[in-house]
Amino acid sequence: MKQLEVTILGQSYILGCPDGGEALLSAAVASVDREMSAIRDAGKVKARERIAVLAALNLAYQLADSTPRKASAAAQEPGTAADAAQLEALIRRVDAALNDDGQLL
């Protein structure tokens, strides 16, 4: 597993990344940074923790909204469950990195 240094909202983090997953992780970091920056730049929220929670909710909503709405989980398109599992794994890795840092953000 590789480690990548990334910057989110001006703060550096070192994240674990599986071999070959660098591009996907970089895209995820860019999305999180873009969302958090937009919330911060709107000027209504100042606390980094609140910005992070709002950004996570916005991104989760976008992800949920982009998946097809089907009555049964078995009827989902191939890859949808895998995408959700990858997102959940990424969130766990970010949480672990933040916990090691001793700060939320």
trRosetta pair geometry for C-beta under 8 A, 3 or more apart (Angstrom, degrees):
i j d omega theta_ij theta_ji phi_ij phi_ji
1 16 5.1 12 155 -170 128 103
1 17 6.7 151 -174 69 81 34
1 18 5.8 -51 -118 -99 82 47
1 19 7.2 -119 -106 -30 34 73
2 16 7.4 140 82 -159 43 53
2 17 4.9 -32 74 70 92 92
2 18 7.5 52 23 148 84 6
2 19 6.2 109 -18 -85 104 59
2 22 6.9 -18 75 -73 149 100
3 14 5.3 15 177 178 114 102
3 15 6.9 159 -154 78 65 33
3 16 5.8 -38 -98 -97 71 51
3 17 6.9 142 -109 18 20 86
4 14 7.2 167 82 -152 34 57
4 15 5.5 -22 62 61 86 86
4 17 5.1 27 -5 -6 113 138
4 22 6.4 138 -74 -128 141 87
4 25 6.2 138 38 111 151 141
4 26 7.6 -107 170 -69 160 82
5 12 5.8 -3 -175 -168 101 109
5 13 7.2 163 -152 82 55 38
5 14 5.3 -29 -95 -96 70 74
5 15 8.0 148 -100 16 22 72
6 12 7.1 153 82 -150 35 59
6 13 5.5 -22 64 63 85 88
6 14 7.8 148 18 -99 71 25
6 15 5.9 -4 11 8 119 118
6 25 7.6 -126 -61 146 143 103
6 26 7.5 -169 -108 -111 118 60
6 29 4.5 -104 -166 -137 145 154
7 10 6.6 2 179 -124 108 12
7 11 6.7 156 -152 73 69 28
7 12 5.3 -36 -94 -91 77 62
7 13 7.5 155 -95 16 28 74
7 29 7.9 90 56 170 41 125
7 33 7.1 57 106 -105 67 139
8 11 6.1 -31 69 62 68 82
8 13 6.3 -1 14 4 107 122
8 29 6.3 -117 -73 -161 100 86
8 32 5.7 -23 -131 110 126 113
8 33 4.8 -133 -130 -85 66 87
8 36 6.5 67 174 36 94 152
8 105 7.8 -88 101 -144 113 105
9 33 6.3 -163 -41 -134 58 72
9 36 4.7 -74 -63 121 118 135
9 37 6.4 -172 -100 -68 75 72
9 40 6.7 126 -135 -27 114 150
9 48 6.8 153 117 -135 153 104
9 51 7.1 108 -105 116 158 142
9 105 7.1 20 63 179 137 124
11 105 6.7 144 46 178 156 73
13 94 7.7 29 155 -139 158 75
13 97 5.3 74 -177 148 114 136
13 98 7.6 -30 -126 -72 131 67
13 101 7.3 -67 -121 -58 88 143
14 97 6.6 -169 75 -142 54 118
15 25 6.6 -179 104 -171 135 133
15 29 7.7 -161 15 -77 153 121
15 93 5.9 76 -163 145 98 115
15 94 6.8 -16 -116 -91 122 61
15 97 5.3 -52 -98 -66 70 155
16 93 5.6 -126 57 -149 92 119
16 96 7.8 -18 16 86 118 131
16 97 7.6 -165 2 -67 79 107
17 21 5.0 -155 180 83 89 105
17 22 5.9 82 146 -86 148 58
17 25 4.8 -72 -117 -25 123 162
18 21 4.4 69 63 -2 81 132
21 24 5.0 -58 -165 47 73 113
21 25 5.5 72 136 -24 91 104
22 25 5.9 -61 -145 41 28 108
22 26 6.0 28 157 -20 66 109
23 26 5.7 -54 -144 37 29 112
23 27 6.4 30 155 -20 63 105
24 27 5.8 -53 -149 35 30 111
24 28 6.4 30 152 -18 64 106
24 86 7.6 -63 166 173 143 135
25 28 5.6 -54 -148 37 34 112
25 29 6.2 35 153 -20 67 105
25 90 7.2 180 -112 -125 76 112
26 29 5.7 -51 -145 36 31 112
26 30 6.3 34 153 -21 64 105
27 30 5.6 -52 -148 35 31 113
27 31 6.5 33 152 -20 63 104
28 31 5.7 -53 -151 34 32 112
28 32 6.4 29 153 -15 65 106
28 90 5.6 -98 -172 -167 166 153
29 32 5.8 -56 -147 39 31 109
29 33 6.0 29 155 -18 67 109
30 33 5.8 -55 -142 40 28 110
30 34 6.0 30 157 -21 64 109
31 34 5.8 -55 -144 37 26 111
31 35 6.3 23 158 -16 63 109
31 59 6.3 101 143 -118 116 125
32 35 5.9 -58 -146 39 28 108
32 36 6.1 22 158 -14 65 111
32 55 6.2 86 -154 148 67 133
32 59 6.9 -26 -92 -56 67 157
33 36 5.9 -58 -142 41 27 107
33 37 6.0 28 158 -20 64 111
34 37 5.9 -56 -145 37 25 111
34 38 6.4 28 155 -22 61 106
35 38 5.8 -54 -150 32 29 112
35 39 6.6 26 154 -16 63 105
35 55 4.0 124 118 -145 113 98
35 58 5.5 177 -159 82 128 131
35 59 5.8 -86 -51 -54 170 102
36 39 5.8 -56 -151 37 33 110
36 40 6.2 31 153 -16 67 108
36 51 5.2 77 -151 150 86 110
36 52 6.5 5 -108 -89 120 53
36 55 4.5 -30 -72 -69 71 155
37 40 5.7 -55 -143 41 31 110
37 41 5.8 28 159 -18 67 112
38 41 5.9 -56 -139 41 26 109
38 42 6.5 37 155 -31 60 101
39 42 5.8 -48 -155 21 30 115
39 44 7.9 -81 -174 55 70 90
39 45 5.7 -20 160 51 101 126
39 51 4.9 157 100 -143 129 85
39 54 5.3 136 -128 95 153 130
39 55 5.9 -116 -5 -64 141 89
39 58 7.8 -163 -61 -10 120 148
40 43 7.8 46 159 -66 40 36
40 45 7.0 -83 -95 81 45 86
40 46 7.9 77 -136 -120 76 35
40 51 5.5 19 -64 -125 86 145
42 45 7.3 36 72 20 104 84
45 50 5.1 -137 -167 110 121 118
45 51 5.4 156 117 -76 124 76
45 54 6.5 180 -12 3 174 152
46 50 7.8 45 60 53 44 125
47 50 4.3 73 76 12 103 107
47 51 6.7 -171 92 -11 51 85
48 51 5.4 -54 -146 37 34 115
48 52 6.2 37 155 -23 67 104
48 104 7.2 156 105 96 102 98
48 105 4.0 -144 142 92 121 124
49 52 5.7 -53 -150 33 30 112
49 53 6.6 28 153 -17 64 104
49 104 4.9 40 -102 100 100 146
49 105 6.0 -179 -76 23 55 112
50 53 5.7 -52 -146 36 34 110
50 54 6.3 32 156 -16 66 107
51 54 6.0 -59 -148 40 28 108
51 55 6.1 28 155 -19 65 109
51 105 7.6 -113 65 86 101 167
52 55 5.8 -56 -145 38 28 111
52 56 6.2 30 156 -20 64 106
52 104 6.8 -161 42 149 157 105
52 105 5.2 -175 -46 -48 139 145
53 56 5.7 -53 -147 35 30 112
53 57 6.4 29 154 -17 64 106
54 57 5.7 -55 -148 38 31 111
54 58 6.3 33 153 -20 65 106
55 58 5.7 -54 -147 36 31 112
55 59 6.2 26 157 -14 66 108
56 59 6.0 -57 -145 41 28 107
56 60 6.1 28 157 -18 65 110
56 91 7.8 86 -141 -123 117 115
57 60 5.7 -55 -141 39 29 110
57 61 6.2 32 157 -21 63 107
58 61 5.8 -56 -149 35 27 112
58 62 6.4 28 153 -19 63 106
59 62 5.6 -51 -147 36 33 113
59 63 6.3 34 153 -19 65 105
60 63 5.7 -53 -148 37 32 112
60 64 6.2 29 154 -16 65 107
61 64 5.8 -56 -145 40 30 108
61 65 6.0 28 156 -19 66 111
62 65 5.7 -57 -141 40 27 111
62 66 6.3 23 159 -20 63 111
63 66 6.0 -61 -147 35 27 108
63 67 6.9 26 156 -24 62 103
63 83 7.8 -170 -162 138 111 115
63 84 7.8 129 156 -100 127 73
63 87 6.4 71 -144 -106 162 166
64 67 6.1 -55 -153 25 33 109
67 76 7.4 -15 -180 -142 112 113
67 80 5.5 100 -141 -148 113 119
67 83 7.8 -177 -91 78 112 134
67 84 7.9 15 -80 -60 151 108
68 76 6.7 158 64 -137 104 67
68 77 5.9 97 15 -14 132 109
68 80 7.2 -87 31 -90 90 151
70 73 7.7 142 86 -86 110 21
70 75 4.2 -151 166 94 142 112
70 76 5.7 -163 38 -78 140 57
71 75 6.6 40 55 32 71 146
72 75 4.4 90 67 -1 92 105
72 76 7.9 -125 103 -25 60 72
73 76 5.8 -20 -168 -15 47 116
73 81 7.3 74 -179 -80 102 117
76 80 4.3 -111 165 58 123 140
76 81 6.3 118 87 -37 147 90
77 80 5.1 100 63 -29 78 115
79 82 5.1 -62 -149 45 45 115
79 83 5.9 52 152 -28 76 101
80 83 5.7 -49 -148 31 30 113
80 84 6.7 28 153 -16 61 104
81 84 5.7 -53 -150 37 34 112
81 85 6.4 36 150 -20 65 105
82 85 5.5 -53 -147 37 33 113
82 86 6.4 36 153 -21 66 103
83 86 5.7 -53 -149 34 31 111
83 87 6.4 32 153 -18 64 105
84 87 5.7 -52 -148 36 32 112
84 88 6.3 33 153 -19 65 105
85 88 5.6 -53 -146 37 32 112
85 89 6.3 34 153 -20 65 105
86 89 5.6 -53 -147 36 32 112
86 90 6.3 34 152 -21 64 105
87 90 5.6 -53 -149 35 32 113
87 91 6.4 34 152 -20 64 104
88 91 5.7 -52 -149 35 32 112
88 92 6.5 34 151 -19 64 103
89 92 5.6 -52 -150 35 33 112
89 93 6.5 33 151 -19 65 103
90 93 5.7 -53 -149 35 33 110
90 94 6.4 32 153 -17 66 104
91 94 5.8 -53 -147 37 32 110
91 95 6.2 36 152 -20 65 106
92 95 5.6 -54 -147 38 31 114
92 96 6.3 33 154 -21 65 105
93 96 5.6 -52 -147 35 32 112
93 97 6.4 32 154 -19 64 104
94 97 5.7 -54 -148 37 32 111
94 98 6.3 30 153 -17 65 107
95 98 5.8 -58 -147 39 30 109
95 99 6.2 30 155 -21 66 107
96 99 5.7 -53 -145 36 30 112
96 100 6.4 33 155 -20 63 104
97 100 5.8 -53 -150 34 31 112
97 101 6.6 32 151 -22 62 108
98 101 5.5 -56 -152 34 35 115
98 103 6.8 -93 -168 87 80 55
98 104 5.9 28 177 -146 129 34
98 105 7.0 -29 -130 -69 122 54
99 102 7.7 47 176 -67 34 30
